[in-house]
Every structure is written in structure tokens, then in C-alpha cells.
Amino acid sequence: MSKKRHNGFSKPSTGFIHSIKQAFELKKNPIPWVKAFSAGLCASIPIFIAVLAGEFSYGLLASLGSFTYLYMFNEPYALRAKKLFFVLLGLSFTVGIGTLLAPYPYILAIVVALAGAFVTFVFGVLRLPGPAAIFFVLAFTITTSMPIDPSQALLRSWFVLLGGLLSLAVAMVGWFFKPRGPETLALKRLYMQLADFIEAVDTNDFSKARHLTLMRIKEAGSIIHAGYISWDKSALYKKLYLLYEEANIMYVNVLKTCATGEKRFSPQIAHTIRTCATRIDKLDKYDDKEDSLDGVGDSEVANNVKEVKKIINGTSKKIPEKTKIMIPPIRRLFKGSVHRNSIIFLSSIRYGVILFIALLIAFTLGFERSYWIPLSCAAVMLGSTVISTFHRSIQRATGTIIGVFLATALLHFQPDGLLIALYILMLTFLTELLIPINYALAVLFVTSTAIFMTENSTQIFDVGHFAMIRITDILIGCMIGLIGMYIIGRQSASSRLAHTMAKTIRSQIQFMVLLFSEKPKGLALKDSSELRKMQTNLNNLLILFTTALGEVSADKRSLEYIWPVIFSVEQLGNLLVAAMKVDQRVCLTDADLAQLLLVFEMMAKSAEFNQEITIREIPQIDGFPHIVKEIKDLQGALQLRERSITNLS
């Protein structure tokens, strides 16, 4: 394995000081100004209206519904509308149920734990970005601090529903101006990254650029597919879908060209791709004379770029009369995830169990304002590993303590309703602004916002006493989350990693046999069980590896040597999916297929049992030299792993 291949991918350090530094690292992510301001409006408008109407407490209830807006990301509007609608219904329902069950804390603990596990499972199965169960847990448990009155359940739910509907309306405003805005933005990012990828060929940044391009392809693919609407006949979506497909083919052709010896592309190709990216959503025609590629030869990549220009102009022969995308039924997704080998299912159960323990401790020991304990526990468990949970605990504890002092200082002046609404607008704005940069800074303002809501809704004016309770509860909740993750999730991932690697490698050769052999009529590769199995195993493998990195394991150095294998397996899986989109593929002979089966079986055994592996000859696959190269690299990675671990022992 060459060192150049893995440039840009550092292995994680488990040092304590390093973990502390990571927790307070400022990330260089884009600042979401519009989303932050919109979130502030959603949280404060209900309070402004309620103050003017003389019903301040109802405004605070409605502002709980504004948490709906925090579940909005750069997903297609079709998905966003459905997701936010069910979120606002869920928040409204949880406040109502929480009000009814407030007199019975132990029953409430069971219901909250089940709800937390269920929401975590749903977000995991559907791969929905967002804070998952956190605000559902908050909506449930905050009712325990309100006056106990089950007769108010319907009224409280109604006001939360109104606040949620306002957030939904604000989140959907962009649909009236750019109905396909999220899809267009994802494709622009993809084509800009493709240009960077082509420029990085034969440089030290090639591996990093290749990885980033794959991430953009995945991101664009999920957004494009999520935006599919069966009754939408617009030409725009057809173009966007074709541009995504062409980007996949272009990526494969770049790798193919590199594998066959060509080291550089004409700078004009990257320049033209960037120009295409800026014109994806333009109504005017793209003049073919602009950015002419006549002088760069007749390479496959140049032809891809020419086809992209035709798609943008609407003159491509590839544009179909109608586009049909096979979306897996939700029922099948859920059914396929409910089994003992499903990482998502096991993680959801773990989440619910630890949350239930936090609730029991909070209610049994009689903590005042006890809902902050399970809420803090739920927040730190968002980390997929013990390391990321540790980061969250540090960030949440630090941000909370500073946030408590900030809220105490502001409340010292006893602000009235309108001033509180302005405070919440400002604090919510700062929260959303800072979340992409550092969670600790964001929690500072989350804490202040939450204190304003709860302090005024519960009519408590001993601010210093409330501040000490808040700090105590948050520290206890963080500790419960950390200890629970350590005990329950300490070894579950690392113990299954080798077996899952072998399963993934075996599922890849099953899909390869289907991909490069004669297929029965009517067989669609994208609907095949082999593809689903390969993708499921690969997803499980990546989740397991990420989780294993955070486990307190005695064999950390051995785990580090698995990284090149995981990296190569992921690359091979993406190459096979990309190859599926190429119409003309070679059919391998029985002898070649048999040789591939042997090679993959030997690799699977090496992965599972750390057996010594012999580098075997890979049959030539015409048109896909990059796949052959990746298989060779995977053999090399497995050989390196076996020798390194043997030397350690």
C-alpha cells in the first residue's frame, strides 16, 4: 500500500488531552445565516403575539412548537414537508401525553424511554438528519415542571401545534421561489467538487479529493432520490436526475483514465465543469461555443462534459419522457431493520434503556426540575461513539455552566414579555449560528433560551437557586449518559467488526457476479437483493468501525490496522454501484468469475480470522481497470493488516 493513497485521512487518537482539544475545536463549516434568523423568528413570534394578546404563558407553550424548525436541513421540499409535519404532530402529541401522565412519573418514564427509542430508530432507518429524539424528550419531560392539570392536555397540545405549523410554514417559504432549490444546490456542490477532483489528478491531494467527491456523490444521490415525486412531470427534475447520473459516469471515467496511465487532464475540462455548475438552474441556454472542448481531444471525460452541456440545454437524447425511480417501501425498510444484527435496532434499544435509567434516577431521588437530567442524558447520547459522547458531555457541561450565568445576568433585570421575546429571538439565532462551528458555544445559548422558557412558564423567580439546580442536573445527566454508553456499548461493535468485514466482502463478490455476467430478462440491478445486501452490510460495517474507534479496547493498535481495509472496502463498494450505471459492461467468462470468487473468499477469511493472504492474480475487466486496481489494493491492505497484527503479538 502506498502512503500517497491514504494522504488526508488521519487515524483518530484516543489520548485524553487530544479528546479535550477536539471537544473545543472550531470547525470551518458554512455559517447558516438564513436558517439561524428564521429559527429565531419561529421561536419569538408566538411570544410576541401572546404578549400583545395578554396571554404570555400560551406564547411560551407555542414556542415549544418552534423546535420543529430545528429539524430542517437541506433536504428536498417534498421530504421536508412530510418530515416537519410529523415532527410537529409528534411534539404536540408528546406535550399532551406528558400532561396526562405528569401525575404518574414512573409510567411517564416508561413512555418517554419507549418514545426516545422509537424516534431514534425511525431517524436511523430513514437516514433523516437532525436532533432525533432530543426535543421529543424535552417536550415530554418539561410538562412535569408545569402545574399538574391533566385537563389542560388538549389546550397545551393545541398551542404547541400552532407553533409547529408556523415553523413548517417558514421552512417551506423557499418552495415558492425555488421548488427544486435543495436538489440544485447539491448538484452544484457535486460538479464543483468534480472539477476539484479532476485538477487533483496526479497530485498529493488526489486521495482526499477522491474521498470528498464520493461524499458529494452520496449527498447528491440521497437528495435527488428523496426529491422524487411520482406525479411531478416537470422537465427540471428530469434534468437534475440525468445530471446526477452523468456525474457518476464522469467519476468512473476519471478513475478509468487514471488507471490506464493518463496522469493529467486539460485545465479547460475543470473550468467548463465549474461553468456548468453555475448554470444548472439558469433558464437561459448554455451557448455550446462557450468553453469549447474541441481542443482537448475525444476522451470519455470530455464527452461526459459535452453531454452535461446538452442536458442543461435540454437537447440531450438521454432525457426521457418520464422519470421513474424505485423507492423502497417504508414498510420493507423498517422490517429489514428489526433484527438482532441491525446496528440501528440495537442502538435504539440502548438509547431507550439508558434514557429510562436517567428518568428513574431523576424521579426517584426527587430532583427539582428533574427533566434536565434525562434531557442532558439524551443529548450526550447523540454521539455514535464513547469518544463523541465524551465530547458532547464536556461541551454540554461547559456550555451549560456559562449559559446559566448568562441567563441569570439577563433575568436579574426582570425583563417583561416583549423583552423576553427579543432575548429568545437573539439567543435562538446565536444557537443555530454556532451549532455548525462548535456544540459547546451553541449549548451556551441553548441553555439561556431554555431557562427563559422554563423560568417564566413555571413562575420561579429565585434565579440563583434555579441556576444551581440546572448545573447539578446537567452534570448528573451527562454522567449517566457517559456511564451507560461505556457499560452497554463498550465492546458490542469491536466484537462484531471482523465478521461484518467478511460478510461485506462476500456480498460484494455476489453483486460483482451479477454485474459482470449474463442477466435474465427483466432483472433490474438496482432492485436486486444482492445490491441491497451489499449496501446493508457496508452501512453496518461503517457504523461498527466508527463505533469501535470510540470503545475502550485493550487492542487499540490492532484496530488501527483495520482502517486501510475499511477504506478499500468502501471504495470498492462505491465503484461497483457506479459501474451499475454504465450501460455497456463486459460479461466475464466462467473461469474469470471462478477466479474472482476464490480471491474474494480468501479475502473474506483473512478479514474474519486474520489469516495470512496470498496476493492472487485478478482477471482483467475490460472498461473497469479501476475496479481491478481496487481489488488488488484490498488484498494489499489485508496482507498489511495480517503482518502488522502478527508482529504486535
N, C-alpha and C positions, 0 to 999 in steps of 0.2 A: 504493500500500500504506500503510495507516495504521500509525502507530507502536504504537498500542494492541494491534494484532493480535499483535505479537511480544514483548510485555512478558513478562519472566520467562525468556527464552531468550537467554542471552548467548553471544557468539561466543568461541571459545577464543583465548587469547593464546599466542603462541609464544615469548615472552620467557624467557630463561634463569632469571632471578630468580623469575619467576612460576611456572615449572615446578618449581623447588626448593620454593617455598611450597606448591604443590599436593601435592607428594610427602609433606609432613608435615601436611597438613590433617586435622583430626579430624572425621570425618563423624558426622552426627546420625542414626545408624541405631539401631533397637531392639537391645538387648543380649540375646543368646540364652543366658540363664542355664541353662536345662534342657539344651540341646544341649551347652553347654560342660562341664557337670558329667558328663553321660553320656559325652562323649568322653574325659574324664579317667578315668572308671571303665573304659571299654573298653581303654585303654592300660595301666592299672595292675593290673587284676585278674589277667591272666595271669602277671605278675611276682610278685604276692603268692602265688598258688597254687604257682608254680615254686619260690619260696624255701622255702615250707613243705615242699615235696616234696624239697628238696635239689638241684634242677636249675635253677639260676639262668639258665644260658645258654639253656635251652629257653624260659624265660619271656620273654627278650628277643626270641627268634625269633617267639613267638606275638604279642608286642606289635606286630610289624610288620603283622600282620593287622588290627590295630585301625585302621589307616589307612582301612579300609573305611568306618568311621563318618563320616569326613570328607567322604564323597561324598553324605551325606544332606542333603536340603533339604526345603522344604515341598511335596513332590510327593505325589500320591495313593499310598496304601499299595500298591496293585496295581503301580504303576510302581516304587515304592521297592524292593519285594521283588525284582523282576526285576533292577533296576539294581545293587543291592548284592550280589546273588548272583553276577552275572557279574564284578563288581569283585573280590570275594574269590577267585573262581576265577582271575581274571587275576593277582592279586598272588601267589597260591600258585604258579601256573604260572611266573611270571617269576622267582621265587626259585629254583625248581627248575632252570629253564633256565640261569639265571645261574650256579648252582653247577656245572652240567655244562660250561659254556663258559668258566669262570674261567681255566683254563689257556691259553685261546686268546683273548687280549684283542682282536685285530683282528676276529675272527669275532663276538665279543660286541658290538663297536662297531656292526657292520652290523645285527645282530639288534635291538639297543636302538634304533637310529635308525629301523628299519622299524616296530618296535612303537610308538615315540613318534608317528610319523606316522599309523599306523593308529588308535590310540586318539584322537588329535586329530581325525581325520576322523569317527570314529564319534560322538564327542560333538558335533561340529558338525552332522552330518546329522540326528541325533535331537534336537538342541537340548537336550542334557542339561546342567543347571547342575553346576558342580563343578570341582575342580582338574585335570580331564582327565588328561594323561599324566604329571604330575609324580611321583606316588607309584609309578607303574609303573616309571619311570626309576630312582627311588630303590631299589625292590625289586630291579631288575636289577643295578644297579651296586654296591650295598652288599655283594653276595656276593664282589666282588673283594677286599674287605678282610678277609673271613673266611679261616680256614685252607683252602687249596685241597684239596678232597677230594670229587671227583665222586660217590663212593659215598654221600655224605650228602644228595644231591639230594632223594630221596624223603622222608627224615625231616624235612628243613628245610621242604619244601613242606607236609608234614602239620601241623606246628606253626603255620605261617602260616595254614593253612586253619582250624585250630581258633580262632585269634584272630579271624579274619574272621567265623566263624559266631557267635561271641559278640557281635560288633558288629552283625551282622544281627539277632540276637535282641533286643538292646537297642533298635535302631532301630524294630522292629516292635511294641514293647510297647503303644504308643498305639492300635494297631488293635483291641485287646481292649476298649477303653473308648469310643473314637470312631472307628468304621471309616471314616467319611467326614469326619474332622476337617480335613484339608488343604483339601478342596473347600469345606467350610462356612466356614472361615476366609477363603478367597479371596473368597467371595461377600459375607461381612460387610464386608470391606475395600472391595469394589466398591460396595455400596449406601451405605456411609458416604461414599465419595468422590462418588457421585451426589448425595447431599444437599448436600455442599460445592459441587458444580458448579452446582446449581440456585440456591444462595444467592449464587454469584458472578456470576450474570447481570447485565449492565449495570454491572459494576464493573471496576476496573483489573486485577483478578485473574482475569478470565474466561478469557483465553488460557491462562494457566498451569493453571487448574482443568480446562479442556477437555483439555489435554495429559495431565494426571495421570489424568483419567477414562479416556482412551484406554489408558493404560498398565495401569490396573486391569482394563479390559475384556480386554486381551490376556492379562494374567496369569491372570485367572479362566478365560478360554476355554481356554488351554493346560492348566490343571489339571483343569477339568471334562472335557475330551476325553480327557486321559491317564488319568482315573479310570474310563473306560467299561469294563465287563466284560460280555461278551455274555450270560453265564448269570446275571447278577445281576438278579433280578426285584423288588428292593426298591422301595418307594414313595419312599424318601428320595432316591435318585439321580434319579428322575423329577422330583421337586420341585426339586432343585438345578439340573437341566438347564433346566427351564422358567424358573426364576428368572434364570438367566444369559441366556436368550433374551429375557425380558421387560426385563432391564436394557439390552440392546442396543436394543430398540424404544424404551424410555424415553429413551435418549440421543439417538436420531434425532428424537424428538418435541420434545425440549427445543430442539434446534438449529432444527427447523422453526418452532417457535413464535417463537424469537428472530428468524428471518429474515423472518417475516411482520409484525413490528412490535411485538409484545408484549415489554416490557422486564423485567417483574417477575413473580415467582410468589408465591403466598401462602406465608408462613412455615410454615403448617401442613403443606404438602406435604413440605418438607425434614424437619420434625420427625417426620412419620409414616414417612418412608423410614428414618430412623435407628431408630425403634422396630421396624420390620420387620426391620432388620438384626440387632438383638439377639435376635429371636425365630425366626430361621431354623432353629436346631437345637433349639428347645423342643418338648416333647411336648404341652404344654397348648395349647388352642385360642386363637386371637387373636380377642378379642371385637370384632366389627365396630363396636360402639358406641364403642370406644376410638379416639381420634384420628380422629374423624369428619371426612370431607371434604365434607360436604353443603353447607357454605357457601363453597366455593372454586370453584364452577362446574363445568361439564361438559367441561373441557378434556381433550385427549388424554393429557397427562401425569397429570392427576388420575385418569383412567380406568386408566392403567397402574398407579398405586399401588394402586387398588382391586383390580385383578387380582392384584397381588403378595400382598395380604392373603388373597385367596381361595386362591392356590396354597399359601401357608403353612398354611392351614386344611384343605387337601385338598378344597375344594369347587369348584375351578375346572373348567370344562368342557374346558379345554385339556389336562388331564392325560391322557396316552394310556395304553392298557392295557400297552403295552411301548414302550420307547425303543430305537431303533436308530441308531447313529452310524457313518457310513462312515469307517473309519480307513485311510489309505493304506497299502498293504502295504510292509513294511520293504524288501523287495527292490526295489520301484519307487523308494523314496526314495534308496537307495544308487546304483541305476542312473542316476537322474536327476542325481546329484551328481558322477559321474565323467566330466567332460569339461573341455576347456581353458578354458571360460568360467565354470566354477564357482569361486567365491571360496573355498569351503570346501576343495575339492580342491587348489587352488594353495597355500593357506595350510598345509595338511597336508604337502605336499611340501617347502615352505620350512622348516617346523619340523623335519622329518626330516633335511634336508641340513645345517642349522646344528648340530643336535644331533650328527650324525655327525662334523662338523669338530671340535666340542668334545671328543668322545671320542677322536679321533685325536691331538689335541694332548695330552690328559691321559695317554694310554697311551704315546705315542711319546717324550715328554720325561721320562718316568719320575717323575712327581709322586707323592709319598707320599700315601696316602688320596685317590687321583685322582678318586674318584667324585663328590666335591663340585664338581668343575669342570662336568661335564655336568648335574648336578642344578641348580646355580645358573643355568646357561645355559637349561635347560628352564623354570625358574621365571620368569625375567625375560621370556621369550618369550610368557608368558601374555597380556601386553599386546597389544591388537589394533593399536596404532599405535606408531611410533617414540617418540612422547611418553610413552605409557603404559609402554612398555618402559623408557624412561629413568627414569620414576618408580619402577618396580619395582627397577631397578638401584640407585638411590640408597637406597631403602627397605631392600632386602636387604643391601647393604653396611653401612649404618649399624646396622641391627638385628643383623646377624651379629657385628660387632665388639663391641658391648655385650653380646650374648648369650654370646660366647666368654668374656669376663671374668666374667660371672655364673656360667657353668658351671665355670670354673676356680676361682672362690672356693668354690663348693659342693663340688667334688671335692677341694679342698685338705684337707678334713677326712676324706677316705677313708671315705665312707658305706658301710654294709653293704647287703645286698639289700633289706631292708624299707624302709630309709630312701630308697634309690634309687627304689623303687616309689612312695613318698609324693611324692618330688620330681617324678617323671614325672606323677603324678596332678595335682599342683599346676600344673606347667608346661603340660601339655596343656589344663587348664581355662582358664588365662590366655590361651593361644594362641587358642582358639575364641572366647573372650570378646572379644578385641581385634581379630580379623580384620575385622568389620564397621566398626570405628572407624578403624583405620589399620594398613596392612600392615607398616610398619616396626616398630611396637610388637609386633605378632604375631610377626614374624620373630625378635625378641629371644628369645622363649620357645621358638619352633620350634628355633632353634639350640641352646639349652641342652638341650632334650629330645633332639635328635639326638645331641649329644655324649655324653649319658648312655648312650644305646643303643649307640653305636659304641665309645665308650671302654671300656665294660665287656665288650661282645661280642668285641672284638679284643684284650683283655687288654693295653692300653697304659696305662702309669701315669706317663709323662713328660707331665704335663698342659700345662706351658708349651710344650713342643715341639709337642704336638698343636694347641694354640691358634694358634700361628703358621702351621702348615700350613693350618688351617681358614680363617684370614683370607686367606692368599695364594690358596688355591683359589677362594674365593668371589669375590674381585676379578677373577681371570682369567676365571671362568665368566661373570660379569656383562659383562665387556668383549667376550667372544666373542659373546654374545647381542646386545649393542648393535650391534657392528660388522656382524654377519651381517644383522640386521634393516635396518640402514642401506643395505648394499650390495644385498641381494636385494629388499627391499621398498620401496625409496626412491621409485620412480616408477610402479610397476605399477598402483596404484589411480587416481592422478590422470589417467593417460593414457587410462583407460577410462571415466572418470566421465561425460563428455558423451554418449558413445554409449549408455551404460546408462540415462541420463536419458531419451533419446529412445525407447529400447526400452520403458521402463516406461510412458511416456505413450501410446505406440501400443497397448500391451497393455491399458491402461485403457479406451480407446475400444472395443476389441474386446469387452471384458466389458460395457461400457455398452450396446452394440448388442444383445447377448444379453439383458441385463437389462430393457431397455425396448422389446422387440419381441415379436411373437407367437412362442411356442416350440413346437416339435414335442412331441407327447405322449410322456411317459416321460423327458423330458430333465430331469435334476436339476442345478440350477445349481452346487450345492456340489461336484459331481463333474465339472464341465466342465473341459476343457483350457484354456479362456480364463481361468478363475479361477486355476488352477494357474500358468499362465504369468504372470499379473499379479502374484501373490504372490511367485513366484520372482524376477521382475525387481525388485520392490520391495525384497525382502530383500537382493538383491545390491547395489542402489543404496545402501541404508542402510549396508551393510558397507563399500562402496567409499568413501562420503563420510566415514565415521568414520575409516577408514584414511588417506584423503587428508589429513585435518586434521593427521596426525602426520608426514607426509612432508616432507623437506627440499626445499621447492619454491621456485623463484625468483619465482613468481607467486602469492604468498600472498593479496594483496588481491583478485585476481580470484576466488580460491577462496571467499573470504568472501561474495561477492555471490551465490554459488550457494545459500547457506543458506535464504533465503526460498522459493526454488523447491523445494528438497528438502522443506522443511516443508509446503508446499502440496500437493505430490505425495503425501506420506504421508497427509495429512489426507483428500485425495480418495479414496485407496485404501481407507482405513478406512470412509469414508462409503458407498462402493459395496458393501463387504462387509456393512455394517449394513443397507443398503437391500435386499439379497438376502433378508433375514429377514422383510421386510414382505410379507404375502400379496397384498394388492391393490396392483398397480403399473400405472401408465398405459402404454399402448402408443403410442409416438411414431409420427408419420407418416413416410413415406419422405423427405419434404422436410426434416423436422426431423433425422432421422438423418443425411442427407447433409450438412446444415449442421454437425452435431457432428463428423462425420468430417473436414470441412475445417478446423474450428477446431483439432482435436487434431493433425492433420498439420502445420499451421502452427506449433503449439507445439512439436512434436517436432523440426522443422527448426531452430527458434530455439534449442532446448536443445542440439542437436548441433553446430550450426555458428555459434552466436551471431548469427543473422540478426536483422535488425530485424523486429519483430512488430507487426501492426496489431490493435488491440482490436476483436474482432468480436462481433456480437450472438449471444447464446446462446439457443436455443429454450427456452421455458418447459416445465418438467417438473412437472406437477401433483402436489402432495403431497411434492415434494422440492426446495423452493426453496433449501435449504442446499447441495445439490449444484451447482445453477446458480451460487450465490454463490461456491463454492469454485473452480469453473472460471474465473470472472471474476478471482478473486484470483490464480490461477495465471498467467493472461495478464498481469496487472499485475506479478507477480514476475519473469516472463521479460523484460518490457519494461524494468523497472528494472535487471535484470542486464545487458542488452544496452547500455543507455545508460551505465551506470556503467563497464563494461569499455571501451567506446569512448572515454570521457573519460580513462581511465587511459592508453590508448595515444595 
